Amino acid sequence: MMPAVPGSAEEITAAWMAAALGGGSPHVIALTRIGVGYGLASEVHRVALRGSGVPQSVVVKLWDTEQAAGTREVSFYRTFGADPGIRVPRCHHAATDSASHRGVLVLEDVANAEQGDCLDAIDPRRAVTLAESMAGLHARWWDHPDLHAHDWLPSDRKRLRDEEWFASRGAEFLRRFPSRLNPRCRALFDAAPRLAARSNEILGGYPETLLHADFHLDNVLFISDGGPPVILDWARVARGPAVLDLGEIVFLMGCVDHADAIISGYLLALRGRGVTSVEETDLRRGLTGFLLRRFIITTYGVAGWKTASSREESILHRGLERIQEAVDAWSTQHPEAFSL
């Protein structure tokens, strides 16, 4: 019997590909490692194929399910992948092996696409397009009863941390980055437990929808012909307030100076898909809750991150720069949100 999950790239054979694709007569003519430096918890290969009844190429993703990625992405594709409300790669095969603790996806190799880079920023046009696409996902599952039917899909509505977590992480952050926070953000850093409680209070009042929950530019393919972007890497998919995805676009993917256009584009797309109960003031308050949480994640949350490459180090430091820029800009527009 053909194994459901290859133990390594060497096991991605013609026979295995035929089983994964459900038929055809594929010949593997090339296997190339891709995405090095992007997927930190997986190994991704482009497999060029030849033969009748098979695509010219596919992308095979392998990972250790005992690590952070877990098994959620396989469950996402099996449960929501056929019609998530947003463009994702077509999934040919999704499986896990509980004995070897391995997972595999065989995905569409999206043509004519440019992968985003979380170290860069996107222009306002792309940011609005991305927000409109994300509105399709959120509207499709807005307050949907099916979200509560799956034990594997966690809620990201609240993050609960105890005093010990804040004390130990805060001390480690200040040891590693003693002078990286500007005066406003240092004051917020010192008040982090109160910010966390306020964020939980704000976000707790919003309906849940399906979230990507690890939304950054490395996980976006921009299509060259202007079609809807393709969203990758659903390993942390969750349910929760929509602003947890939207906030990543507003504050961290582009420039927060363009927040008004992004919020307007998202809200218009949401209403066009039947979600009419949300007002702009609701989104802005929710985005404040997101930003308070994101500030804690980007400071306390990275305190113990032992970077393994120069790219990871750059991601860490760029994240600190961007979150402070976002806090400075948003607190100017919404001073009441950050009153201590």
C-alpha positions in Angstrom: 0.0 0.0 0.0 1.3 3.4 -1.0 2.1 5.6 2.1 -0.3 8.5 2.6 2.5 10.8 3.6 6.1 10.7 2.2 8.8 10.6 4.8 11.0 12.7 2.6 11.3 14.3 -0.8 12.8 11.1 -2.1 9.5 9.3 -1.6 7.7 11.6 -4.0 7.8 9.1 -6.7 5.7 8.6 -9.8 3.7 5.8 -8.1 3.0 8.0 -5.1 2.0 11.0 -7.3 -0.5 8.8 -9.2 -2.1 7.7 -5.9 -2.1 11.3 -4.6 -3.7 12.7 -7.8 -6.3 9.9 -7.9 -5.2 8.4 -11.2 -3.4 9.3 -14.4 0.0 8.2 -15.5 2.4 10.8 -14.1 6.2 10.7 -14.6 8.2 12.9 -12.2 10.6 14.8 -14.5 11.9 17.3 -11.9 11.6 18.0 -8.2 12.7 21.4 -7.0 12.8 22.8 -3.4 11.0 26.2 -3.3 10.1 28.8 -0.7 13.3 28.4 1.3 13.2 31.1 4.0 9.5 31.6 3.7 7.9 28.6 5.3 9.7 28.2 8.6 7.9 25.0 9.6 7.6 23.1 6.4 9.4 21.8 3.3 7.9 22.7 -0.1 8.7 21.2 -3.5 7.6 22.0 -7.0 7.1 18.7 -8.8 7.2 18.9 -12.6 5.1 16.1 -14.2 4.6 14.5 -17.6 1.8 12.1 -18.6 -1.8 11.9 -19.5 -4.5 13.2 -17.1 -2.1 15.0 -14.8 -1.2 18.7 -14.3 2.1 19.9 -15.7 3.3 20.6 -12.1 2.1 20.6 -8.5 3.4 21.9 -5.2 4.0 19.3 -2.5 4.2 20.5 1.1 5.7 18.3 3.8 6.0 19.0 7.6 6.3 17.5 11.0 2.8 17.6 12.7 4.3 17.5 16.2 5.8 21.0 15.5 3.9 24.3 15.5 2.1 23.7 12.2 0.2 20.7 13.6 -2.6 19.2 11.5 -5.0 22.1 11.0 -4.1 22.9 7.4 -5.1 19.4 6.3 -8.4 19.8 8.2 -8.9 23.2 6.5 -8.6 21.8 3.0 -10.8 18.8 3.8 -13.5 20.9 5.4 -13.4 24.4 3.8 -11.1 24.2 0.9 -13.7 23.6 -1.8 -15.5 26.9 -1.2 -13.8 29.1 1.4 -14.9 32.4 -0.1 -11.4 33.4 -1.0 -9.0 32.1 -3.6 -6.7 29.3 -2.4 -4.7 26.7 -4.3 -6.7 23.8 -5.4 -5.9 20.8 -3.2 -5.3 17.4 -4.9 -4.4 15.5 -1.7 -4.3 16.2 2.0 -3.2 13.7 4.6 -1.5 13.1 7.9 0.2 10.0 9.3 -0.2 9.7 13.1 2.5 7.1 13.3 5.3 9.2 11.6 3.8 12.5 12.7 4.0 13.8 9.1 1.6 15.8 7.0 1.4 16.4 3.3 -0.5 18.6 0.9 -0.5 18.3 -2.9 -1.6 21.7 -4.2 -2.1 23.5 -7.5 1.0 25.2 -8.8 -0.4 28.7 -9.3 0.9 30.1 -12.6 1.8 33.8 -13.3 2.0 34.7 -9.7 4.3 36.8 -7.6 4.8 35.8 -3.9 4.6 38.6 -1.4 7.4 39.3 1.0 6.7 40.3 4.6 9.9 42.4 4.7 8.4 44.6 2.0 5.2 46.8 1.9 2.5 46.8 -0.7 1.0 49.8 -2.4 -2.5 51.1 -1.5 -4.1 49.5 -4.6 -2.9 46.0 -3.7 -3.8 46.6 0.0 -7.4 47.4 -0.9 -7.6 44.4 -3.3 -6.3 42.2 -0.6 -8.8 43.6 1.9 -11.7 43.0 -0.6 -10.6 39.4 -1.1 -10.4 38.8 2.7 -14.0 40.2 3.0 -15.1 37.3 0.8 -13.7 34.8 3.3 -15.2 36.6 6.3 -18.6 37.1 4.7 -18.8 33.5 3.6 -18.5 32.3 7.2 -19.8 35.3 9.2 -21.3 34.0 12.4 -21.8 30.7 10.7 -23.0 27.7 12.8 -20.5 25.4 11.0 -17.6 27.2 12.7 -18.6 25.5 16.0 -19.0 22.1 14.5 -15.3 21.2 14.4 -13.3 20.5 17.5 -10.0 21.1 15.6 -10.9 24.7 14.8 -10.0 26.9 17.9 -11.4 30.3 18.8 -8.9 33.2 18.6 -11.3 35.7 20.2 -9.3 36.0 23.5 -5.6 35.5 24.5 -5.2 34.8 28.2 -1.7 35.3 29.7 -0.9 35.2 33.4 1.4 37.5 35.4 4.3 35.1 35.1 4.2 35.1 31.3 4.3 38.9 31.2 7.0 39.1 33.8 9.4 36.6 32.3 8.8 37.6 28.7 9.0 41.3 29.5 12.4 40.9 31.3 13.7 38.8 28.4 12.6 41.4 25.8 14.2 44.3 27.6 17.4 42.3 28.0 17.6 41.6 24.3 16.2 44.9 23.0 17.0 47.5 25.7 16.5 50.5 23.5 14.2 49.5 20.7 11.0 51.0 21.9 10.1 54.7 21.5 8.8 56.5 24.6 5.1 56.0 23.8 5.5 52.3 23.1 7.7 51.8 26.1 4.8 53.2 28.3 2.4 50.8 26.5 4.9 47.9 27.1 4.9 48.6 30.8 1.1 48.5 30.8 0.8 45.3 28.8 -1.4 43.3 31.1 -4.0 46.1 31.1 -3.7 46.4 27.3 -4.3 42.6 27.0 -7.4 42.8 29.1 -8.7 45.8 27.1 -8.0 43.9 23.8 -9.9 40.9 25.1 -12.8 43.1 26.2 -13.0 44.8 22.8 -12.7 41.7 20.6 -15.0 39.7 22.8 -18.0 41.6 21.6 -17.5 40.8 17.9 -19.1 37.9 15.9 -16.8 35.1 14.8 -15.9 34.2 11.3 -13.3 32.0 9.6 -9.8 33.5 10.0 -6.5 32.8 8.3 -4.9 33.8 11.6 -1.3 33.9 10.2 -1.9 36.5 7.6 1.3 38.2 6.2 2.7 38.9 2.8 4.7 35.7 2.6 1.4 33.9 2.5 0.0 35.8 -0.5 0.4 35.2 -4.2 -0.4 38.2 -6.4 -1.6 37.2 -9.8 0.0 39.1 -12.7 -3.2 39.5 -14.7 -4.8 41.3 -11.8 -7.0 38.5 -10.6 -7.8 37.9 -7.0 -4.8 37.1 -4.8 -4.2 33.5 -3.7 -3.8 32.9 0.0 -1.4 30.2 1.2 -0.5 28.5 4.4 -3.6 27.8 6.5 -1.8 26.0 9.3 -3.1 28.3 11.9 -6.7 28.7 10.6 -9.1 29.6 13.4 -12.4 31.3 14.1 -12.6 34.7 15.6 -13.3 38.4 15.0 -12.7 39.4 11.4 -10.5 42.4 12.4 -7.7 39.9 13.4 -7.1 39.3 9.7 -8.0 42.8 8.5 -5.7 44.5 11.0 -2.7 42.8 9.4 -3.4 44.6 6.1 -4.2 47.9 7.7 -1.2 48.1 10.0 1.5 45.8 8.8 1.3 45.1 5.1 1.3 48.6 3.7 1.2 52.0 5.2 -1.2 52.9 8.0 -1.7 56.3 6.3 -3.9 54.4 3.8 -6.1 52.9 6.5 -9.2 54.8 5.4 -9.1 53.4 1.9 -8.5 49.9 3.1 -11.3 50.0 5.7 -13.7 51.5 3.1 -12.8 48.9 0.5 -13.2 46.0 3.0 -16.5 47.3 4.3 -18.0 47.8 0.9 -17.0 44.3 -0.1 -18.4 42.9 3.1 -21.8 44.6 2.5 -21.8 43.5 -1.1 -21.6 39.9 0.1 -24.5 40.3 2.5 -23.0 41.3 5.8 -24.8 44.6 6.4 -24.7 44.8 10.2 -21.2 46.2 10.5 -20.5 50.0 10.6 -17.1 51.7 10.1 -17.0 52.7 13.8 -17.3 49.0 14.6 -14.4 48.1 12.4 -12.2 50.9 13.9 -12.9 49.9 17.4 -12.1 46.3 16.6 -8.9 47.3 14.8 -7.9 49.0 18.1 -8.4 45.7 19.9 -6.3 44.0 17.2 -3.5 46.6 17.5 -3.3 46.3 21.3 -3.0 42.5 20.9 -0.5 42.7 18.0 1.7 45.1 20.0 2.0 42.5 22.8 2.6 39.7 20.3 5.4 41.7 18.6 7.1 42.6 21.8 6.5 40.1 24.6 5.6 37.4 22.1 9.0 37.5 20.3 11.1 37.8 23.4 12.1 34.1 23.2 12.3 33.7 19.5 15.7 32.3 18.7 16.1 33.3 15.1 17.8 30.7 12.8 18.7 32.8 9.8 19.4 36.4 8.8 15.9 36.6 7.2 14.3 35.6 10.5 16.3 38.2 12.3 15.2 40.8 9.7 11.6 39.8 10.2 11.8 40.2 13.9 13.4 43.7 13.7 11.1 44.9 10.9 8.1 43.8 12.9 9.2 46.0 15.8 9.6 48.9 13.5 6.2 48.5 11.9 4.2 47.9 15.1 5.6 51.1 16.6 4.8 53.1 13.4 1.3 51.7 13.5 0.8 52.6 17.2 2.1 56.1 16.7 -0.2 56.7 13.7 -3.3 55.1 15.2 -2.9 56.7 18.6 -2.8 60.1 16.8 -6.2 59.3 15.2 -7.7 57.5 18.2 -5.9 58.9 21.3 -8.6 57.4 23.6 -7.6 53.9 22.5 -4.2 54.0 24.2 -5.0 56.0 27.4 -3.4 54.3 30.3 
